[in-house]
């Protein structure tokens, strides 16, 4: 098992890798497999742990990981969300998952890492499949996790996806390596714990066969066909400009396959929000109904995205209220608001901030935007400030030692479909 995992990673010929390590058996096995790998082809390894701020034990778990990394001489960092997830609106687990991926992505970009390794196993694959089936998910929800996926120029890898959790624990035991069990993994108030117990019972009673997970592989092939159909339709349907505003004809949209319509809407929302996971179908269904049925749409929002419709034309843009007002610049390269890649050409010396254009008092500044852009869409582009003085705005006459790039190229945009 270990040799196969290492062989697959070696074939990728990576230079630098980040590993997401919680202290649990799966991620600890991944950490030790990578750090014990002896080869000239071994990539540089960096470790990050996420403190969601939801459990009192999380700090001691991260300290456990940190000490292991110190022994292994691997750089370790603890990452935490800026906002308190317990007070955020929406589903707590969904918010925690989104925050986790966003933190890891920003960390990888700041360290110029080629990839991030995640410790998902075959057991996780089966649990996800059963959970989503019971939830009433469609084809996409029942799709298997991908071993390799690229998002926002970062390669995400799940090297343990064909490994069993118990096999990984046996590897740790045989190597005298320890791990920490998250108490929530045994608390049946969580749906995942209930599903895990149910799955074990179904297997022990021979109701679910050992190849149950292959269903997800079949769904992945069906999803791929559906995705390619939606991408092909989008290329002749959607138009978007430099500030990220998207437009399309409502009537032309309504004539597409219904599945294609939903996939296009979900892809647009995911691109604007930058999150891995698509909105819940019930929410998507509401937006879809308004776009199809309403003659005019003043403004419907979902996932930080605003949909408007006038004279048959649907306009989609980022929701200003969902954009973080002040972002302290700490790194030379990072992604702002999930869609803008900001790269300073030299080291950041002064205290700089980024905020959306629509929240900047720019009346006293001589800023001229080059282009005929909708003011509402323009209000969500990034502005760089120093001591409340505007230093740079994309598409303007201002010059600064920075490059600001919208991640809307075809290779980026369609990854969210």
Secondary structure as GFF3:
##gff-version 3
##sequence-region A 1 417
A	DSSP	alpha_helix	2	12	.	.	.	ID=ss1
A	DSSP	beta_strand	16	20	.	.	.	ID=ss2
A	DSSP	alpha_helix	25	35	.	.	.	ID=ss3
A	DSSP	beta_strand	44	51	.	.	.	ID=ss4
A	DSSP	alpha_helix	58	72	.	.	.	ID=ss5
A	DSSP	beta_strand	75	80	.	.	.	ID=ss6
A	DSSP	three_ten_helix	85	87	.	.	.	ID=ss7
A	DSSP	alpha_helix	92	110	.	.	.	ID=ss8
A	DSSP	beta_strand	115	117	.	.	.	ID=ss9
A	DSSP	alpha_helix	122	135	.	.	.	ID=ss10
A	DSSP	three_ten_helix	140	142	.	.	.	ID=ss11
A	DSSP	beta_strand	148	151	.	.	.	ID=ss12
A	DSSP	beta_strand	154	157	.	.	.	ID=ss13
A	DSSP	alpha_helix	165	174	.	.	.	ID=ss14
A	DSSP	three_ten_helix	183	186	.	.	.	ID=ss15
A	DSSP	alpha_helix	191	204	.	.	.	ID=ss16
A	DSSP	alpha_helix	214	237	.	.	.	ID=ss17
A	DSSP	beta_strand	239	240	.	.	.	ID=ss18
A	DSSP	beta_strand	246	249	.	.	.	ID=ss19
A	DSSP	alpha_helix	250	254	.	.	.	ID=ss20
A	DSSP	alpha_helix	258	273	.	.	.	ID=ss21
A	DSSP	alpha_helix	281	293	.	.	.	ID=ss22
A	DSSP	beta_strand	297	302	.	.	.	ID=ss23
A	DSSP	beta_strand	305	310	.	.	.	ID=ss24
A	DSSP	beta_strand	313	318	.	.	.	ID=ss25
A	DSSP	three_ten_helix	320	322	.	.	.	ID=ss26
A	DSSP	beta_strand	327	328	.	.	.	ID=ss27
A	DSSP	beta_strand	333	336	.	.	.	ID=ss28
A	DSSP	beta_strand	340	344	.	.	.	ID=ss29
A	DSSP	beta_strand	352	356	.	.	.	ID=ss30
A	DSSP	three_ten_helix	357	359	.	.	.	ID=ss31
A	DSSP	alpha_helix	375	378	.	.	.	ID=ss32
A	DSSP	beta_strand	382	386	.	.	.	ID=ss33
A	DSSP	beta_strand	389	393	.	.	.	ID=ss34
A	DSSP	beta_strand	402	406	.	.	.	ID=ss35
A	DSSP	alpha_helix	410	413	.	.	.	ID=ss36
A	DSSP	three_ten_helix	414	416	.	.	.	ID=ss37
###
